[in-house]
Amino acid sequence: MTDIVSLDDYRPHATAYVVCMDCAWDWVAVFPPSAAMQLECPSCGKPAGEPVDYQNTDWFARFMAGHKKNQERRTLVLLNAARMSNVLCPPPQTPMAGPSLTRPLERMNE
């Protein structure tokens, strides 16, 4: 029989988009707020997981200075983080209906 775990025993908790500074593996981590911010990477097992903080120039420089073989993966992590925060990809706007969207550009200035 399986033991039932009470979630209240593990509250409060925090969540963050995390990346391994060594192998560039990314995941969403759930951890107690008092936990050390060097989380264990589920891919390589090293205690090198940190919350993605791409707007912090020091963090960005440390992350991108990692192994050269993972540069494409590192770039994708940064793009994912930006998408999650709607910086690069804001929610789509509802286009305005009407003929103004279909008229040629030179007619719009009349």
N, C-alpha and C positions, 0 to 999 in steps of 0.2 A: 504494500500500500504506500502511496506517495504522501509525504508530509506536506501539509498546507502551510505556506509561508504568509504571515501577515505583513502587508505592505506598510502598515502603521509602524512596524518595528524599524523601518528604513526611511522614515520621513524626518525632516525634510530632505529633499534631494534636488539636485541641479541637473540640467541637461545642456549639452554644448555640441556644436559641430567641431570635431577633433581631428587632428592629423598627426601622424607619426613624423617627427622631425628627421628621422633616419631614413625610413623606406617610403615615405609619402602616402601611406595607406590612410584613408579617411573613413570616419564613421561618426555616428551620433552616440555620444556617451551619456550615461546616467550615473551620477555619482553623488556621494554625500558632500555638502558644501565644504566640510572641513578636510576633504581629501587633498592630498598633495596634487599639484597640477601636472605632474609627470605621470600620466596614465600609461598602463601597459598596452602596447600595441597588439591587437589580436592577430596580426599578420606575422610580424617578426619577433614578437615577444619582448622587445626592449622597452624599458620605461621611458619612452620618448614622446608620448602623446601629449599634445598641448591643444587648447582651444584655438581655432583659426581666428587670427586677429590681423587680417590683411591690411587694415588701415593703419596699423602701428608699423612705422618704418623699420624699427629694430627687429621686430618679429619677422617682417617680410624679408629683410636681408638675410637673417639666419635661415629662414625656410628655403629661400631660393639658392643659398650657398651650399645646399645639400648635394648629395651624389649627383653627378652629371647624367647618369643613366636614367634618372627619374625626372628629368626636366619637363617632359610632356605631361606626366602625371601631376607634377607640382602645379603646372599651369592650369590644369583641369580643376584641381582643388580650389584654386583662387577664383576661377570662373563660377564654380558651384557656390562658393561662399557669397560672391557678389549677387548671383541669381537669388539666393535665399534671402538676401537682405533687400532685394529689388533695387539695387543701385544701377546695374547695367541693363536690367530688363524690367522696367516698371510694368505694372499691370496694363493690359491693353485698354485703350480708350475706345468708347463707343463712337464710331464715326457719325458725323452729322449727316442727316439725310437732306437731300435736296439737290438742285442742279448745280450749286456752287462747286461741288466735288467733281462734277463731270465736265465742266467747262474747261476749255484750254486755258493755259496760264495767261496768255496775252489778253484774253477777254476779262479776266478777273480784275485787271487794273482799270477798266473802263468806268 
